[in-house]
Amino acid sequence: MLRNFIVIAWRNVVRNKLYAAINVLSLSIGITACLIIYLIIHYEFSFDNFHPDKERIYRVVFSGEEDNGNRHSWATASPIIPTVLHEEISGIEKVAALYPFDAPIAIPGETKKTFVSNIFLQDDYVTTVFTGPSCFDIFKREWLFGNATTALSEPFNVVITESKAHLYFGSLALTSVIGK
């Protein structure tokens, strides 16, 4: 039975070569388009999946246009924006503002190291930001030392990752890095 279907299909392909070629080409273009759309959607939804409550976190981006017509988008805004967003829009539980900070980082002590952080030399990956204590209410992280609720409650407090602690302080034990 299956053999008969294959023979009949082959005869129709041989008899109508142009229509068969158009149908095969259309089917392959359709399947390729579906695969490309799937890959793009899968890529776009693959970011920041490690955050708890990721479906409740939104990022506000501001865009503007220069005099020459170039459009740019920024993930930073005026310092008043988080307060206004929280007061004027209902349903917002927490607001955290992140302001990129691009300046040399000096580590006092015996080595007196200075690290230059330039966001344009690091593939637009900002390594240093100003933020407030509500940042750790939104972006939950595992803390090796310290407390997320009091870490940024006062000015001039710093939170660094374990990899940055090793970069800045070398082989110094993590417990002795606190307060430096």
C-alpha positions as CSV (number, residue, x, y, z in Angstrom):
1,M,0.0,0.0,0.0
2,L,2.7,2.4,1.0
3,R,4.7,1.4,-2.1
4,N,1.7,2.4,-4.3
5,F,1.5,5.8,-2.7
6,I,5.3,6.4,-3.3
7,V,5.0,5.3,-6.9
8,I,2.0,7.6,-7.6
9,A,3.8,10.5,-5.9
10,W,6.9,9.9,-7.9
11,R,5.0,9.8,-11.2
12,N,3.3,13.1,-10.3
13,V,6.6,14.7,-9.5
14,V,8.1,13.5,-12.8
15,R,5.0,14.6,-14.8
16,N,4.7,18.1,-13.1
17,K,8.4,19.1,-12.5
18,L,7.8,22.8,-12.3
19,Y,4.9,22.5,-9.8
20,A,6.8,20.0,-7.7
21,A,9.9,22.2,-7.6
22,I,7.8,25.2,-6.5
23,N,6.1,23.1,-3.8
24,V,9.3,21.7,-2.5
25,L,11.0,25.1,-2.5
26,S,8.0,26.7,-0.8
27,L,7.9,24.0,1.9
28,S,11.7,24.4,2.6
29,I,11.4,28.2,2.8
30,G,8.5,27.8,5.2
31,I,10.3,25.4,7.4
32,T,13.4,27.5,7.4
33,A,11.4,30.6,8.3
34,C,9.8,28.8,11.2
35,L,13.1,27.6,12.5
36,I,14.6,31.1,12.3
37,I,11.7,32.6,14.1
38,Y,12.0,29.9,16.8
39,L,15.7,30.5,17.2
40,I,15.2,34.3,17.6
41,I,12.4,33.9,20.1
42,H,14.4,31.3,22.1
43,Y,17.4,33.6,22.1
44,E,15.4,36.6,23.3
45,F,13.7,34.7,26.1
46,S,17.0,33.1,27.3
47,F,18.3,36.1,29.2
48,D,18.1,36.5,33.0
49,N,16.3,33.2,33.6
50,F,18.2,32.7,36.9
51,H,16.3,35.5,38.7
52,P,13.5,34.4,41.0
53,D,10.3,36.2,40.0
54,K,11.8,37.0,36.6
55,E,8.4,37.6,35.1
56,R,7.8,40.5,37.5
57,I,11.0,42.4,36.7
58,Y,11.0,45.1,34.1
59,R,13.6,47.5,32.8
60,V,12.8,51.0,31.9
61,V,14.8,52.3,28.9
62,F,14.9,55.8,27.7
63,S,15.6,56.7,24.1
64,G,16.5,59.9,22.4
65,E,17.6,61.3,19.1
66,E,20.7,63.5,18.4
67,D,20.7,66.5,16.2
68,N,22.1,64.4,13.3
69,G,19.2,61.9,13.6
70,N,21.0,59.1,15.4
71,R,18.8,57.3,17.9
72,H,20.2,56.0,21.2
73,S,18.7,54.1,24.1
74,W,19.9,54.4,27.7
75,A,19.0,52.2,30.7
76,T,19.8,55.1,33.0
77,A,17.6,58.1,33.7
78,S,17.3,61.1,35.9
79,P,17.7,60.3,39.6
80,I,14.1,61.5,40.2
81,I,12.6,58.8,37.8
82,P,12.6,55.9,40.4
83,T,10.7,58.0,42.9
84,V,8.2,59.3,40.4
85,L,7.6,55.8,39.0
86,H,7.0,54.4,42.5
87,E,4.6,57.2,43.5
88,E,2.7,57.7,40.2
89,I,2.2,54.2,38.8
90,S,0.2,51.8,40.8
91,G,1.3,48.2,41.1
92,I,5.0,48.8,41.3
93,E,6.3,47.1,44.4
94,K,10.0,48.0,44.3
95,V,12.1,50.3,42.1
96,A,15.9,50.1,41.8
97,A,17.9,52.6,39.9
98,L,21.2,51.5,38.4
99,Y,23.6,54.3,37.3
100,P,26.8,53.2,35.5
101,F,30.0,54.5,37.1
102,D,33.1,54.7,35.0
103,A,36.1,55.8,37.1
104,P,39.4,54.4,38.3
105,I,39.1,52.2,41.3
106,A,42.0,52.6,43.8
107,I,42.6,49.9,46.4
108,P,44.6,51.3,49.4
109,G,47.0,49.2,51.3
110,E,50.5,47.8,50.7
111,T,50.0,47.2,47.0
112,K,48.1,50.4,46.2
113,K,46.6,49.0,43.0
114,T,44.5,51.1,40.7
115,F,42.0,49.5,38.3
116,V,40.6,51.5,35.3
117,S,37.1,50.4,34.4
118,N,36.1,51.6,30.9
119,I,32.8,50.4,29.7
120,F,33.7,51.0,26.1
121,L,36.7,48.6,26.4
122,Q,34.6,45.8,27.9
123,D,32.0,45.1,25.3
124,D,29.5,47.6,26.8
125,Y,29.5,45.5,30.0
126,V,29.3,47.9,32.9
127,T,31.2,46.6,35.9
128,T,30.5,49.3,38.4
129,V,27.1,51.0,39.2
130,F,25.5,53.2,41.8
131,T,22.3,51.7,43.2
132,G,20.3,51.6,46.4
133,P,19.3,48.9,48.9
134,S,16.1,48.0,47.0
135,C,18.3,46.6,44.3
136,F,18.9,43.4,46.4
137,D,15.1,43.1,47.0
138,I,14.6,42.7,43.3
139,F,17.8,40.9,42.2
140,K,18.3,38.2,44.8
141,R,21.9,37.0,45.1
142,E,23.7,34.6,47.4
143,W,25.7,36.5,50.0
144,L,29.0,35.1,51.2
145,F,29.3,37.9,53.9
146,G,27.2,40.8,54.9
147,N,23.5,41.4,54.7
148,A,21.4,42.5,51.7
149,T,19.1,44.7,53.7
150,T,21.8,46.8,55.3
151,A,24.6,46.6,52.7
152,L,23.8,49.8,50.9
153,S,21.8,51.7,53.5
154,E,24.6,54.2,54.1
155,P,26.7,56.2,51.7
156,F,30.1,55.0,50.6
157,N,29.3,51.3,51.1
158,V,30.4,48.9,48.4
159,V,29.2,45.4,47.5
160,I,31.5,43.3,45.3
161,T,31.4,39.8,43.8
162,E,33.8,37.1,44.8
163,S,35.6,37.3,41.5
164,K,36.1,41.1,41.9
165,A,37.4,40.6,45.5
166,H,40.0,38.2,44.1
167,L,40.9,40.7,41.3
168,Y,41.2,43.7,43.6
169,F,42.7,42.1,46.7
170,G,44.6,39.1,45.3
171,S,45.0,36.1,47.5
172,L,43.7,37.9,50.6
173,A,41.1,35.9,52.5
174,L,37.5,37.0,51.8
175,T,36.8,37.6,55.5
176,S,39.6,40.1,55.7
177,V,38.4,42.0,52.6
178,I,35.4,43.3,54.5
179,G,35.9,47.0,55.5
180,K,38.8,47.6,53.2
